[in-house]
Amino acid sequence: MKPLIVLLGFFAAASVVFKLTSGSWHTTVTGNFALSIMLLFTAIGHVKYTYGMSMMLPGLIPFKKAVIYLTGILEIALAAGFLFPQYRLLAGIVFVIFLILALPANIRSAFLRINYETGARDGRGPAYLWFRVPMQLFLLLWVFYFSIRDHFPKCFYSEDN
């Protein structure tokens, strides 16, 4: 929930600032800026909640804490990538792959009731997935709209077809 609030809050704030200062909404810039801020926010969680996040990973994955730190570094790199137009497509594709690969860990942790903030097994359980899965779908659509869409053949989403 917190990352979504960060994403939407910074998008709204940046949009208003751009509109007031330049007369235009600059939605592509603000959408990618907000996504970058959200990723920096979530990357902090990889350091702050390393133990709980490492519990989300299945036993067959070695070096769990290192994986959590590396995914946090990946989120920082993606945040930078979304800020520069020449890297947005690559950042978008990598982020989509990351979201798809992270979903099973989120599902697993929900069924095990893992609270990644505390490392305890007192999480919200499977009910959390009613929020998490739609949020990940929303993030996929956000990335497509703000970061990938301009690089896609218009025949796939144009209203003219």
One Martini backbone bead per residue (centre of mass of N, CA, C, O) as a GRO file, in nm:
protein
  161
    1MET     BB    1   0.057   0.063  -0.021
    2LYS     BB    2   0.289   0.268   0.008
    3PRO     BB    3   0.397   0.267  -0.286
    4LEU     BB    4   0.131   0.372  -0.410
    5ILE     BB    5   0.127   0.641  -0.261
    6VAL     BB    6   0.392   0.742  -0.370
    7LEU     BB    7   0.328   0.731  -0.667
    8LEU     BB    8   0.065   0.909  -0.667
    9GLY     BB    9   0.173   1.152  -0.509
   10PHE     BB   10   0.411   1.229  -0.701
   11PHE     BB   11   0.244   1.254  -0.954
   12ALA     BB   12   0.060   1.482  -0.860
   13ALA     BB   13   0.276   1.687  -0.774
   14ALA     BB   14   0.437   1.700  -1.042
   15SER     BB   15   0.201   1.782  -1.222
   16VAL     BB   16   0.140   2.052  -1.085
   17VAL     BB   17   0.416   2.179  -1.116
   18PHE     BB   18   0.425   2.168  -1.424
   19LYS     BB   19   0.166   2.325  -1.480
   20LEU     BB   20   0.254   2.589  -1.327
   21THR     BB   21   0.546   2.627  -1.479
   22SER     BB   22   0.460   2.531  -1.804
   23GLY     BB   23   0.142   2.446  -1.879
   24SER     BB   24   0.211   2.136  -1.846
   25TRP     BB   25   0.196   1.797  -1.747
   26HIS     BB   26   0.407   1.582  -1.828
   27THR     BB   27   0.334   1.264  -1.797
   28THR     BB   28   0.587   1.104  -1.868
   29VAL     BB   29   0.772   1.233  -1.663
   30THR     BB   30   0.595   1.196  -1.405
   31GLY     BB   31   0.559   0.888  -1.424
   32ASN     BB   32   0.869   0.824  -1.405
   33PHE     BB   33   0.933   0.979  -1.149
   34ALA     BB   34   0.739   0.830  -0.959
   35LEU     BB   35   0.864   0.552  -1.008
   36SER     BB   36   1.143   0.623  -0.899
   37ILE     BB   37   1.059   0.694  -0.613
   38MET     BB   38   0.929   0.424  -0.546
   39LEU     BB   39   1.190   0.254  -0.588
   40LEU     BB   40   1.353   0.393  -0.368
   41PHE     BB   41   1.161   0.318  -0.142
   42THR     BB   42   1.180   0.004  -0.182
   43ALA     BB   43   1.489  -0.018  -0.152
   44ILE     BB   44   1.497   0.052   0.147
   45GLY     BB   45   1.346  -0.210   0.234
   46HIS     BB   46   1.590  -0.405   0.164
   47VAL     BB   47   1.743  -0.298   0.420
   48LYS     BB   48   1.532  -0.276   0.656
   49TYR     BB   49   1.384  -0.582   0.556
   50THR     BB   50   1.570  -0.831   0.500
   51TYR     BB   51   1.469  -1.064   0.673
   52GLY     BB   52   1.169  -1.072   0.581
   53MET     BB   53   1.232  -1.093   0.275
   54SER     BB   54   1.394  -1.361   0.293
   55MET     BB   55   1.137  -1.530   0.380
   56MET     BB   56   0.995  -1.518   0.091
   57LEU     BB   57   1.197  -1.718   0.006
   58PRO     BB   58   1.280  -2.005  -0.097
   59GLY     BB   59   1.496  -2.258   0.005
   60LEU     BB   60   1.645  -2.296  -0.286
   61ILE     BB   61   1.755  -2.014  -0.226
   62PRO     BB   62   2.045  -1.872  -0.207
   63PHE     BB   63   2.148  -1.600  -0.055
   64LYS     BB   64   1.906  -1.416   0.040
   65LYS     BB   65   2.026  -1.144   0.130
   66ALA     BB   66   2.170  -1.088  -0.137
   67VAL     BB   67   1.915  -1.085  -0.310
   68ILE     BB   68   1.785  -0.845  -0.169
   69TYR     BB   69   2.009  -0.641  -0.223
   70LEU     BB   70   2.012  -0.674  -0.536
   71THR     BB   71   1.717  -0.583  -0.579
   72GLY     BB   72   1.764  -0.304  -0.463
   73ILE     BB   73   1.973  -0.220  -0.674
   74LEU     BB   74   1.788  -0.260  -0.913
   75GLU     BB   75   1.584  -0.042  -0.828
   76ILE     BB   76   1.785   0.191  -0.852
   77ALA     BB   77   1.854   0.150  -1.151
   78LEU     BB   78   1.563   0.182  -1.252
   79ALA     BB   79   1.518   0.465  -1.147
   80ALA     BB   80   1.729   0.587  -1.333
   81GLY     BB   81   1.618   0.483  -1.607
   82PHE     BB   82   1.337   0.642  -1.592
   83LEU     BB   83   1.478   0.937  -1.621
   84PHE     BB   84   1.587   0.830  -1.906
   85PRO     BB   85   1.478   0.799  -2.221
   86GLN     BB   86   1.707   0.592  -2.330
   87TYR     BB   87   1.618   0.377  -2.072
   88ARG     BB   88   1.309   0.311  -2.044
   89LEU     BB   89   1.264   0.052  -2.198
   90LEU     BB   90   1.459  -0.126  -2.042
   91ALA     BB   91   1.343  -0.069  -1.762
   92GLY     BB   92   1.059  -0.170  -1.828
   93ILE     BB   93   1.127  -0.462  -1.900
   94VAL     BB   94   1.273  -0.535  -1.636
   95PHE     BB   95   1.036  -0.465  -1.447
   96VAL     BB   96   0.836  -0.668  -1.557
   97ILE     BB   97   1.005  -0.916  -1.492
   98PHE     BB   98   1.031  -0.860  -1.190
   99LEU     BB   99   0.728  -0.871  -1.122
  100ILE     BB  100   0.684  -1.162  -1.219
  101LEU     BB  101   0.907  -1.294  -1.031
  102ALA     BB  102   0.785  -1.174  -0.751
  103LEU     BB  103   0.498  -1.292  -0.719
  104PRO     BB  104   0.551  -1.574  -0.590
  105ALA     BB  105   0.669  -1.455  -0.326
  106ASN     BB  106   0.410  -1.308  -0.244
  107ILE     BB  107   0.228  -1.554  -0.235
  108ARG     BB  108   0.388  -1.723  -0.036
  109SER     BB  109   0.390  -1.513   0.199
  110ALA     BB  110   0.085  -1.504   0.234
  111PHE     BB  111   0.042  -1.810   0.308
  112LEU     BB  112   0.268  -1.773   0.551
  113ARG     BB  113   0.229  -1.493   0.695
  114ILE     BB  114   0.443  -1.282   0.611
  115ASN     BB  115   0.616  -1.020   0.774
  116TYR     BB  116   0.852  -0.821   0.632
  117GLU     BB  117   0.894  -0.606   0.866
  118THR     BB  118   0.934  -0.835   1.115
  119GLY     BB  119   0.957  -1.161   1.048
  120ALA     BB  120   0.681  -1.261   1.099
  121ARG     BB  121   0.372  -1.479   1.131
  122ASP     BB  122   0.146  -1.199   1.110
  123GLY     BB  123   0.017  -1.168   0.856
  124ARG     BB  124  -0.262  -1.128   0.634
  125GLY     BB  125  -0.244  -1.318   0.412
  126PRO     BB  126  -0.432  -1.398   0.134
  127ALA     BB  127  -0.587  -1.123   0.138
  128TYR     BB  128  -0.346  -0.953   0.027
  129LEU     BB  129  -0.385  -1.042  -0.277
  130TRP     BB  130  -0.626  -0.844  -0.339
  131PHE     BB  131  -0.402  -0.618  -0.362
  132ARG     BB  132  -0.130  -0.711  -0.492
  133VAL     BB  133  -0.212  -0.810  -0.775
  134PRO     BB  134  -0.346  -0.547  -0.878
  135MET     BB  135  -0.095  -0.372  -0.830
  136GLN     BB  136   0.089  -0.518  -1.031
  137LEU     BB  137  -0.089  -0.462  -1.271
  138PHE     BB  138  -0.076  -0.156  -1.247
  139LEU     BB  139   0.233  -0.138  -1.284
  140LEU     BB  140   0.239  -0.260  -1.565
  141LEU     BB  141   0.060  -0.040  -1.694
  142TRP     BB  142   0.232   0.200  -1.616
  143VAL     BB  143   0.488   0.117  -1.768
  144PHE     BB  144   0.364   0.099  -2.041
  145TYR     BB  145   0.254   0.391  -2.063
  146PHE     BB  146   0.529   0.559  -1.967
  147SER     BB  147   0.781   0.359  -2.105
  148ILE     BB  148   0.684   0.170  -2.368
  149ARG     BB  149   0.468   0.274  -2.572
  150ASP     BB  150   0.655   0.459  -2.763
  151HIS     BB  151   0.805   0.171  -2.866
  152PHE     BB  152   0.546   0.079  -2.983
  153PRO     BB  153   0.339  -0.025  -3.200
  154LYS     BB  154   0.047   0.143  -3.269
  155CYS     BB  155  -0.133  -0.108  -3.356
  156PHE     BB  156  -0.174  -0.213  -3.046
  157TYR     BB  157  -0.325   0.091  -2.931
  158SER     BB  158  -0.483   0.224  -3.138
  159GLU     BB  159  -0.793   0.383  -3.216
  160ASP     BB  160  -0.791   0.331  -3.540
  161ASN     BB  161  -0.852  -0.001  -3.523
   0.00000   0.00000   0.00000
